[in-house]
Amino acid sequence: MPKHYPALAVILIACVLVVVGCQQPSPVAPTEVTIAGPRAIDVGQSVTFAAAIEPVTTTVPLTYLWEATGNTPISVTSGLTGTATFTWAEPGEHTVTLTVSNASGKTSRAYRFVVARPLPADPLAAIETTADQQAAIKTQHMDMNMQFNLKLDGLTGDQAQAAALFKNFRANLNLSGDMDNVKQDFDLKGDLDLGPLTAFLTQGEDMLEFEVVKVGDKMYTKANVGETAGEWQEQDVPLPTNTESTDNPLNPEMIASLLKQSSQVEKFADEKIGAVDTYHFKVKLNPEALIDSIAKLAQSTGAAVDETQLTEVNKILKDAVLEVDVWVGKQDLLIRQSKIHFNLNLEDIPDQPGATALIDLALTTTATKINDPVTITAPK
């Protein structure tokens, strides 16, 4: 009966379509989860983290398991997006881990961020709080660069030769190494470029290179110039009178002492120094306070300080600019980087009427590996 074949074919095709249509699609497992949230928050601040799941064809509902350091885990059922809110009572590095699953599989993601120590809203009070925290630095790796510019003009008489030599003088110093602030020991390497003076002082070398190691009551030095070039020289040095002396100008507490003499503080946008989230402050200091600090440091080492000369220096520095930029870690309020800028424009040099001097100094110090174990030994 050939005339019935088309009708039979249509029926068969319809049955196939019905069977296929009745089949359930295979469940789709989540393969990727992204978390959105801040990278730095304050202690006690409630923060909501949001998650999104891929692919968009993932079978729902999904189970979201949120685990946060210092918090109770949260488990919720949701669709392709989910949220959770947490609060931290302790500063430090923290992690939120999210695991998303259904019957076909699961995926997870960790999100790391910093809970910052609280600071007073007033920048001056904030920098004083920061200064007090620097006593917590026991060891560190330091990288320092100093740039010094000097321009002299109008000198006469015996000073004329100096004017020619320092008409446009530049110097650059680099210093790097480990420090033990408790023992007052250090192991530092550096180089010094004095421009045209370098070749004269180093007997033809392009740069003065040196190493300095202090261990206990011994100081060891080595340079690439002189009769003992490349050889270690040993000398005795007095031990500090206490275990945590702040007289060492490389000690972070020395900078902290200066910060407490701030006359003006401005807070800038937060920044990263290396991998550390930091607060950024600019501190304006009174140059006279700096001179007084240096005088006290000299007196503490037994050096004599002429009060008359100190008064004259303070007069010269009354119009000087002294600024310190500091970047302090949000987690611990320890100084990660500082930039000291000193500028002085003398329109009349003492005893040289009409002579001028422009002095500009920039000192940048970066601290890493703070409070990591440090072993400083005498060179062999």
Buried (B, 14 or more C-beta within 10 A) or exposed (E): EEEEEEEEEEEEEEEEEEEEEEEEEEEBBBEEBEBEBEEBBBBEEEBEBEBBBEEEEBBEEBBBBBBBBEBEEBEEEBEBEBBBEBBBEEBBEBEBBBBBBBEEBBBEBEBEBBBBBBBEEEBBEBBBBBBBBBBEBBBBBBBBBBBBBBBBBBBEEEBEEEBEBBEEBBBBBBBBBBBBBBBBBBBBBBBBBBBEBBEEEBEEBEBBBBBBBBBEEEBBBBBBBEEEEEEEEEEEEEEBEEEBBBBBEBBBBBBBBBBEBBEEBBBEEBEEBEEBBBBBBBBEBBBBBBBBBBBEBEEEEEEEEEEEEBEEBBEBBEEBBBBBBBBBBBBBBBBBBBBBBBBBEBEEBEEBEEBBBBBBBBBBBBBBEBEEEBEBEBEE
